[in-house]
Amino acid sequence: MTAITEQTALDAGRRDIAWLRRALQTAVEVEHATLPLYASAMLCLEVQNYVTYNAIRSVLMEEMVHMGIAANMLAAIGGTPRIASLDPHYPRRGLPGGAESDLELVLATLSNRQLESFMRLEAPQFLLGKPYRDERYPTIGRFYQAIRAAIKGSAEQVRDAFKAGGPANQVGDNIGFTTFTSARGTDPVEMLCAGIDEILEQGEGTGSGSIEADAIYQHEESHYAKFAELRHGRRYSGPPSGTVVTARNVDRCFAGAAIDWPVVINTLAVPSDGYKAVLAEDPAGADAERELAVFDAAYTKVLAGLDALWNGPMAAQWPTFGKAVTGMMELRVTSCFTFMRRQIPPAVVARLPELYPVDFDLLASRTDLSQPVFYGPRFAVTATGGLLRT
């Protein structure tokens, strides 16, 4: 069993405060794991502006907010968010904890196949195919609903834990992260449930029949709808008058203005060894590795900075946040203008089936091997100058 299937399989009556802390840490990991996926697609855009870039960037920013909300919820009930060492190790099946466990996920350039994977991750349950509507299938939405139910079911424990507090900080009153602090006349249980609802509505929509958020979020299109617009090449126009969105009519809900397909950098989907075999065959592999390592180090610093926001001294919070933001900006500079401009030699590309007998089909499904191929961001967590992963 995976973490999410174990957590949701536990009898609802036994989902106590300890269960909630474990589940919310898993939620932090799930939200974080979407960031490299979406960022890889965004960074590959030749023109980082216009409709496609802005759509992916808006989802990416909200996923960061959702990770912050989950971390703040965990901190509010006495837990300690762990962020610095998070590394999903792509390619993989499903997200950390086992969510969407049959879905093959890989860091890759923007493509229709990638958008279809993103849509599956963000899809509301009423749009999922029959196998995924089974209560035992671990979707992200079902996992959050289990957390919400546990907050309600362990209400007194939650209130006691909230009152007692813990070592971790609340982050984000004025940067967009919902925080959870005591105030006269407020109920921690309702506050935490509202945090879950925010994550679900922005990702999936308000629920059955809608792929938009509620009025409190200005009826913003859900993450599913934003990715579906790019996949269909049309703006969301809504269901036919007098109807709601259903699995049968959802494709017809994207009939608005055309969205042009952007020019993308054709990066090789990142194999399980982080390009090690490719780099060994590339005559310029040492230079490419140095550039990839600079990006990985910048990404690792971002994670360390985020971890310090929740677990470091309050007095250093703003300088720490500033460094994290600077690190995020460095990710673009240290990728788009360096290794993403390095073409992998055609002779090496021709040997990919030999170099990656296990990964090849997945790499080929997310990379146009008939065109020049370039290195892409691998989002590897580093330690003392070397990759943690092997």
C-alpha positions in Angstrom: 0.0 0.0 0.0 1.1 3.6 -0.6 0.9 6.3 2.0 -2.4 7.7 0.6 -4.1 4.4 0.3 -2.9 3.4 3.8 -4.2 6.7 5.2 -7.6 6.6 3.5 -8.0 2.9 4.2 -7.8 3.5 7.9 -11.2 3.5 9.5 -12.6 7.0 9.7 -13.0 6.7 13.5 -9.2 6.2 13.9 -8.1 9.2 11.8 -6.9 11.2 14.8 -4.6 14.2 15.2 -1.5 12.0 14.5 -3.2 10.8 11.3 -3.9 14.4 10.3 -0.3 15.4 10.7 0.9 12.6 8.6 -1.8 13.3 5.9 -1.0 17.0 5.8 2.7 16.3 5.3 1.7 14.0 2.4 -0.4 16.9 1.1 2.7 19.1 1.2 4.6 16.5 -0.8 1.7 16.1 -3.4 1.4 19.8 -4.0 5.2 20.2 -4.3 5.4 17.3 -6.8 3.3 19.2 -9.3 5.7 22.1 -9.4 8.6 20.5 -11.4 6.0 19.0 -13.8 4.3 22.3 -14.6 7.5 24.4 -14.4 9.2 22.1 -17.0 6.4 22.7 -19.5 6.5 26.5 -18.8 10.2 26.9 -19.1 10.3 25.2 -22.5 8.3 28.1 -24.0 10.4 30.2 -26.4 8.2 33.3 -25.7 7.5 33.4 -21.9 4.5 35.6 -22.2 1.1 35.3 -23.9 -1.7 32.9 -23.2 0.0 29.6 -22.7 2.8 30.9 -20.5 0.3 32.9 -18.4 -2.0 30.0 -18.0 0.7 27.6 -16.8 2.3 30.2 -14.6 -1.0 30.9 -12.9 -1.5 27.2 -12.1 2.1 27.0 -10.9 1.7 29.9 -8.6 -1.5 28.5 -7.1 0.1 25.1 -6.6 2.8 26.9 -4.5 0.0 28.6 -2.6 -1.6 25.2 -2.0 1.6 23.8 -0.7 1.8 26.8 1.6 -1.7 26.2 2.8 -1.1 22.6 3.6 2.2 23.5 5.4 0.3 26.2 7.4 -2.4 23.7 8.3 0.2 21.2 9.5 2.0 23.9 11.5 -1.3 25.0 13.1 -1.9 21.6 14.6 1.6 21.2 16.0 3.3 19.6 13.0 6.6 20.5 11.3 6.5 20.8 7.5 9.4 19.1 5.8 10.3 20.7 2.5 14.1 20.9 2.0 14.5 17.3 1.0 11.4 16.9 -1.1 12.3 15.1 -4.4 9.6 13.2 -6.3 12.2 11.3 -8.4 10.7 11.6 -11.9 9.8 9.7 -14.0 7.4 7.8 -11.7 3.9 6.4 -11.6 1.6 8.8 -9.8 2.4 11.4 -7.2 4.0 11.0 -3.8 1.8 9.0 -1.5 0.4 7.1 -4.4 -2.2 9.6 -5.7 -3.2 8.8 -9.4 -1.1 5.7 -9.1 -1.5 4.4 -12.7 -0.5 7.7 -14.4 3.0 7.8 -15.9 4.6 11.2 -15.0 7.8 12.6 -16.4 9.5 16.0 -16.6 9.1 17.1 -20.3 8.4 19.9 -22.7 4.9 21.1 -23.3 2.9 18.7 -25.5 -0.6 17.4 -25.8 0.4 14.2 -24.0 1.7 16.3 -21.1 -1.4 18.4 -21.0 -3.5 15.3 -20.9 -1.5 14.1 -17.9 -2.0 17.5 -16.2 -5.7 17.4 -16.9 -5.9 13.9 -15.2 -4.1 15.2 -12.2 -6.5 18.1 -11.8 -9.7 16.5 -13.0 -12.8 16.7 -10.7 -14.2 13.3 -9.8 -17.3 13.7 -11.9 -15.2 13.9 -15.1 -13.0 10.9 -14.3 -13.6 7.6 -16.1 -15.3 4.8 -14.3 -12.2 3.0 -13.0 -11.1 6.2 -11.3 -14.5 6.9 -9.7 -14.2 3.9 -7.5 -13.9 5.0 -3.9 -10.8 2.9 -3.4 -8.9 4.7 -6.2 -6.5 7.3 -4.7 -7.3 10.6 -6.4 -6.0 13.9 -5.1 -9.6 15.1 -4.6 -10.6 12.0 -2.6 -7.5 12.4 -0.4 -8.3 16.0 0.5 -11.9 15.0 1.2 -10.6 12.4 3.6 -8.5 15.1 5.4 -11.6 17.4 5.6 -13.7 14.6 7.1 -10.9 13.8 9.6 -10.8 17.4 10.7 -14.5 17.3 11.4 -14.3 13.8 12.9 -11.5 14.8 15.3 -12.8 18.3 16.0 -11.9 18.4 19.7 -8.4 17.0 19.2 -8.0 19.6 16.4 -9.1 22.5 18.6 -6.8 21.3 21.4 -3.8 20.9 19.0 -4.5 24.3 17.5 -4.6 25.9 21.0 -1.3 24.2 22.0 0.4 25.3 18.8 3.8 23.9 17.8 7.3 24.8 16.7 6.7 25.7 13.1 5.7 29.2 11.8 2.7 30.4 10.0 3.7 31.9 6.6 2.0 34.2 4.3 -0.5 36.7 5.6 0.5 39.2 3.0 1.9 37.0 0.2 -1.1 35.0 -0.6 -0.8 31.9 1.7 -3.9 31.4 3.8 -2.8 31.3 7.5 -4.4 29.7 10.5 -4.1 31.6 13.8 -6.4 32.0 16.8 -8.8 34.9 16.8 -11.9 35.6 19.0 -15.0 34.1 17.5 -13.3 31.8 15.0 -13.4 28.0 15.1 -10.1 26.2 14.0 -12.1 23.4 12.5 -14.0 25.6 10.2 -10.8 27.5 9.3 -9.0 24.3 8.4 -11.9 23.0 6.3 -12.0 26.3 4.4 -8.3 25.8 3.6 -9.1 22.4 2.1 -12.0 23.9 0.2 -9.7 26.5 -1.3 -7.3 23.9 -2.6 -10.1 21.8 -4.1 -12.0 24.6 -5.7 -8.9 26.1 -7.4 -7.8 22.7 -8.6 -11.0 21.1 -9.7 -13.8 23.7 -9.4 -16.8 23.9 -7.1 -17.9 20.3 -7.7 -20.3 18.3 -9.8 -21.4 20.2 -12.9 -18.7 23.0 -12.7 -15.1 23.4 -13.5 -14.9 27.0 -12.2 -14.3 28.2 -8.6 -17.0 29.8 -6.5 -17.8 33.5 -6.3 -15.3 34.0 -3.5 -12.5 33.2 -6.0 -14.3 35.3 -8.7 -15.4 32.2 -10.6 -11.8 31.6 -11.7 -11.4 28.7 -14.1 -10.0 25.6 -12.3 -6.6 24.2 -13.0 -8.3 21.5 -15.0 -10.1 24.1 -17.2 -6.9 26.1 -17.8 -5.0 23.0 -19.0 -8.0 21.8 -21.1 -8.1 25.2 -22.8 -4.5 24.7 -24.0 -5.2 21.1 -25.0 -8.3 22.0 -27.0 -6.7 25.2 -28.4 -9.8 27.1 -27.4 -11.0 29.3 -24.6 -13.5 27.9 -22.1 -17.0 28.9 -23.3 -19.1 26.9 -20.7 -21.7 24.3 -21.1 -24.7 24.8 -23.4 -27.4 27.2 -22.0 -29.4 25.6 -19.3 -27.0 22.7 -18.7 -24.0 21.9 -16.5 -20.6 20.4 -17.3 -20.7 16.6 -17.6 -18.2 14.0 -18.7 -20.3 13.7 -22.0 -20.3 17.4 -22.9 -17.0 18.7 -21.4 -15.1 18.7 -24.7 -17.8 20.9 -26.2 -17.3 23.5 -23.4 -14.1 24.7 -25.1 -15.5 26.5 -28.1 -14.3 30.1 -27.4 -11.5 32.1 -29.0 -8.7 30.2 -30.5 -5.4 29.7 -28.6 -2.4 29.4 -30.8 0.0 26.6 -30.0 3.3 28.2 -28.8 6.8 27.6 -30.1 8.5 25.2 -27.6 12.0 24.0 -27.0 12.0 20.3 -27.8 13.7 19.1 -24.7 14.4 15.4 -24.1 12.0 14.1 -21.3 14.2 13.6 -18.3 15.2 9.9 -17.9 15.5 8.2 -14.5 19.2 8.7 -14.4 18.9 12.5 -14.9 20.7 12.3 -18.3 23.7 10.5 -17.0 23.9 8.1 -19.9 23.3 10.8 -22.4 25.9 13.1 -20.9 28.5 10.3 -20.9 28.1 10.0 -24.7 27.9 13.7 -25.5 31.3 15.2 -26.3 30.1 18.4 -24.6 28.6 16.4 -21.7 30.9 17.9 -19.0 29.8 21.4 -19.9 26.2 20.5 -20.0 26.4 18.7 -16.7 27.9 21.8 -15.1 25.0 23.9 -16.3 22.5 21.4 -15.2 24.2 21.3 -11.8 23.9 25.1 -11.4 20.2 24.8 -12.0 19.8 21.9 -9.5 21.8 23.9 -6.9 19.5 26.9 -7.4 16.4 24.7 -7.1 17.8 23.1 -3.9 18.4 26.5 -2.4 14.7 27.4 -3.1 13.5 24.3 -1.2 15.9 25.1 1.7 14.6 28.7 1.8 11.0 27.5 1.8 11.8 25.1 4.6 13.4 27.8 6.6 10.3 30.0 6.3 8.3 27.5 8.3 11.1 26.1 10.5 13.5 29.0 10.9 13.5 32.0 13.2 10.6 34.4 12.7 13.0 37.4 12.7 14.6 36.0 9.6 11.4 35.3 7.7 11.4 38.2 5.3 15.1 38.0 4.3 14.6 34.2 3.9 11.5 34.8 1.7 13.4 37.3 -0.4 16.2 34.7 -1.0 13.6 32.1 -2.0 12.0 34.4 -4.5 15.4 35.3 -6.0 16.2 31.6 -6.3 12.9 31.1 -8.2 13.9 33.8 -10.7 17.3 32.2 -11.1 15.7 29.0 -12.3 14.6 30.6 -15.5 18.0 32.3 -16.1 20.0 29.1 -15.3 17.9 26.9 -17.7 16.4 28.8 -20.6 19.7 30.5 -21.5 22.1 27.6 -20.8 21.5 23.9 -21.1 18.2 24.3 -22.8 20.1 25.8 -25.7 22.4 22.8 -25.9 21.4 20.3 -28.6 22.0 16.7 -27.8 24.0 15.2 -30.7 21.8 13.3 -33.2 24.1 10.3 -32.9 23.3 10.2 -29.1 19.6 10.6 -29.7 19.7 7.7 -32.2 21.1 5.5 -29.4 18.4 6.3 -26.8 16.7 2.9 -27.2 20.0 1.3 -26.3 20.9 3.8 -23.5 17.4 3.6 -22.0 15.7 0.3 -22.7 13.3 0.8 -19.8 12.6 4.5 -20.2 12.6 4.8 -23.9 8.9 4.4 -24.8 8.1 7.1 -22.2 10.8 9.4 -23.4 9.7 9.0 -27.0 6.1 9.7 -26.1 7.0 13.1 -24.7 9.8 14.2 -27.1 9.7 14.7 -30.8 12.7 12.6 -31.8 12.4 13.6 -35.4 13.5 17.1 -34.5 16.6 18.6 -32.8 16.5 17.6 -29.2 17.8 19.6 -26.2 18.5 19.1 -22.5 15.7 20.1 -20.1 15.5 20.9 -16.4 15.7 17.9 -14.1 14.9 19.5 -10.8 17.3 17.3 -8.8 17.9 18.0 -5.1 21.6 18.3 -4.5 23.9 17.8 -1.5 27.4 19.2 -1.1 27.6 19.6 -4.9 26.4 16.2 -5.9 23.0 14.7 -6.8 21.2 13.0 -4.0 19.5 10.6 -6.4 21.4 7.8 -8.1 
